[in-house]
Amino acid sequence: MRDISTLSCADDLEAALREIGAERYHNLHPFHRLLHTGRLDKGQVQAWALNRYLYQSRIPMKDATLMSRITDPELRRNWLVRVLDHDGGPAGEGGIARWLKLCEWLGLDPAYVKSEQGALPATRFAVEAYVHFVRERSLLEAIASSLTELFAPGIHKERIPGMLAGYDFVSEAMMGYFRHRMDQAPRDAGFALAYVREHADTMEKRRLVCEALLFKCDVLWAQLDALHHAYVLDGGIPPGRFAPDRAMREAAA
């Protein structure tokens, strides 16, 4: 990866951001390689969906926190669509409802998922670190941290056909969240990228933008580290957290 402390212009910044995605985005994590090629059992897929719900539920909270810091009404209006995408609006359900349906179709109790009792401690720490970052860092850094959406369509292009082909318990209807994000993520990423290109007008600001994206990649990677350790490597599921039925796992092995 190039030296992010010496980026001299917006084009250099964008190139560096895309390099970060190519090297650090969580599509490269071993857990996702297993998930997208049909090599997990149902209990492991359930664990992924349940833990990921905690992250999904915090996205609109993160965005609302960011909006509370924006003084420009036009920028707030542009950012509001992200909250509505996840929370839903008059036109229909949002991303959180779609994710809960995914969990339900996987055999999980939506009330249990929403309670967050089954989520791994490391998942919670990573997600809350992201919300804290957006609350405490500069507006430029907060917006830059959303730029993982530049790479989201690629992971969905792997995930949708991979999971449909790899699991007999996955249906087309369960892919609704990901299909919606195929359109939403490029729109959001394009807006955020244009913003950082314009406002990161010094080498120091361009460095901070890159570090914000690196941080967000770490947030996503850490969540998968926890899942892989607990549910794939049998590193130990913390007491009180979601534990797939052992008999089901053994039958699927």
Backbone hydrogen bonds, N-H to C=O, Kabsch-Sander energy under -0.5 kcal/mol:
donor,donor_aa,acceptor,acceptor_aa,energy
4,I,2,R,-0.6
6,T,3,D,-1.2
7,L,4,I,-0.5
8,S,6,T,-0.5
13,L,9,C,-2.0
14,E,10,A,-2.6
15,A,11,D,-2.3
16,A,12,D,-2.3
17,L,13,L,-2.5
18,R,14,E,-2.3
19,E,15,A,-1.8
20,I,16,A,-2.2
21,G,17,L,-2.0
22,A,18,R,-2.1
23,E,19,E,-1.7
24,R,20,I,-3.1
25,Y,21,G,-1.6
28,L,25,Y,-1.7
29,H,26,H,-1.2
33,R,29,H,-1.8
34,L,30,P,-2.0
35,L,31,F,-2.7
36,H,32,H,-2.7
37,T,34,L,-0.8
38,G,35,L,-1.0
39,R,34,L,-2.4
45,V,41,D,-2.0
46,Q,42,K,-2.8
47,A,43,G,-2.1
48,W,44,Q,-1.9
49,A,45,V,-2.5
50,L,46,Q,-2.8
51,N,47,A,-2.2
52,R,48,W,-2.5
53,Y,49,A,-1.4
54,L,50,L,-0.8
54,L,51,N,-0.7
55,Y,51,N,-0.9
56,Q,52,R,-2.7
57,S,53,Y,-2.9
58,R,54,L,-0.9
58,R,55,Y,-0.7
59,I,55,Y,-0.9
59,I,56,Q,-0.8
62,K,58,R,-3.0
63,D,59,I,-2.5
64,A,60,P,-2.4
65,T,61,M,-2.2
66,L,62,K,-2.2
67,M,63,D,-2.6
68,S,64,A,-1.7
69,R,66,L,-1.6
70,I,67,M,-1.4
76,R,72,D,-2.1
77,R,73,P,-2.5
78,N,74,E,-2.2
79,W,75,L,-2.0
80,L,76,R,-2.0
81,V,77,R,-0.7
82,R,79,W,-1.6
83,V,79,W,-0.7
83,V,80,L,-0.6
84,L,80,L,-1.9
85,D,81,V,-2.2
86,H,82,R,-1.3
87,D,83,V,-3.3
88,G,84,L,-2.1
89,G,92,G,-1.8
92,G,89,G,-1.6
95,G,85,D,-2.5
96,I,86,H,-2.3
97,A,86,H,-0.5
98,R,94,G,-1.9
99,W,95,G,-2.4
100,L,96,I,-2.3
101,K,97,A,-1.9
102,L,98,R,-2.1
103,C,99,W,-2.3
104,E,100,L,-2.5
105,W,101,K,-2.9
106,L,102,L,-1.3
107,G,104,E,-1.9
108,L,103,C,-2.4
112,Y,109,D,-0.5
113,V,109,D,-2.3
114,K,110,P,-2.9
115,S,111,A,-1.5
116,E,112,Y,-0.7
116,E,113,V,-1.2
117,Q,112,Y,-0.6
119,A,116,E,-0.9
124,R,120,L,-1.8
125,F,121,P,-2.5
126,A,122,A,-2.3
127,V,123,T,-2.6
128,E,124,R,-2.8
129,A,125,F,-1.8
130,Y,126,A,-1.5
131,V,127,V,-1.9
132,H,128,E,-2.5
133,F,129,A,-2.2
134,V,130,Y,-2.2
135,R,131,V,-1.8
136,E,132,H,-2.2
137,R,133,F,-2.6
142,A,138,S,-2.6
143,I,139,L,-2.5
144,A,140,L,-2.4
145,S,141,E,-1.8
146,S,143,I,-1.5
147,L,144,A,-2.0
148,T,145,S,-0.6
149,E,146,S,-2.0
150,L,147,L,-1.9
151,F,148,T,-1.8
152,A,148,T,-0.5
155,I,151,F,-1.2
156,H,152,A,-2.1
157,K,153,P,-2.0
158,E,154,G,-1.1
159,R,155,I,-2.8
160,I,156,H,-2.6
162,G,158,E,-1.8
163,M,159,R,-3.0
164,L,160,I,-2.0
165,A,161,P,-2.1
166,G,162,G,-1.8
167,Y,163,M,-1.7
170,V,167,Y,-1.2
174,M,171,S,-0.8
175,M,172,E,-1.8
176,G,173,A,-1.2
179,R,175,M,-2.3
180,H,176,G,-2.0
181,R,177,Y,-1.7
182,M,178,F,-1.1
183,D,179,R,-0.5
183,D,180,H,-1.2
184,Q,180,H,-2.1
185,A,181,R,-2.1
187,R,183,D,-1.2
188,D,184,Q,-2.5
189,A,185,A,-3.1
190,G,186,P,-2.3
191,F,187,R,-1.7
192,A,188,D,-2.4
193,L,189,A,-2.8
194,A,190,G,-2.0
195,Y,191,F,-1.9
196,V,192,A,-2.5
197,R,193,L,-2.3
198,E,194,A,-1.7
199,H,195,Y,-2.6
200,A,196,V,-2.2
201,D,199,H,-1.8
206,R,202,T,-2.3
207,R,203,M,-2.2
208,L,204,E,-2.1
209,V,205,K,-2.2
210,C,206,R,-1.9
211,E,207,R,-2.5
212,A,208,L,-2.1
213,L,209,V,-1.8
214,L,210,C,-2.4
215,F,211,E,-2.4
216,K,212,A,-2.2
217,C,213,L,-2.4
218,D,214,L,-2.0
219,V,215,F,-2.1
220,L,216,K,-2.1
221,W,217,C,-2.4
222,A,218,D,-2.9
223,Q,219,V,-1.3
224,L,220,L,-1.3
225,D,221,W,-2.4
226,A,222,A,-2.0
227,L,223,Q,-1.8
228,H,224,L,-3.0
229,H,225,D,-2.5
230,A,226,A,-2.4
231,Y,227,L,-2.9
232,V,227,L,-0.6
232,V,228,H,-1.4
233,L,228,H,-2.9
235,G,229,H,-3.5
236,G,230,A,-0.6
241,R,238,P,-1.9
242,F,118,G,-1.7
249,R,245,D,-1.8
250,E,246,R,-2.5
251,A,247,A,-2.3
252,A,248,M,-1.6
253,A,249,R,-0.9
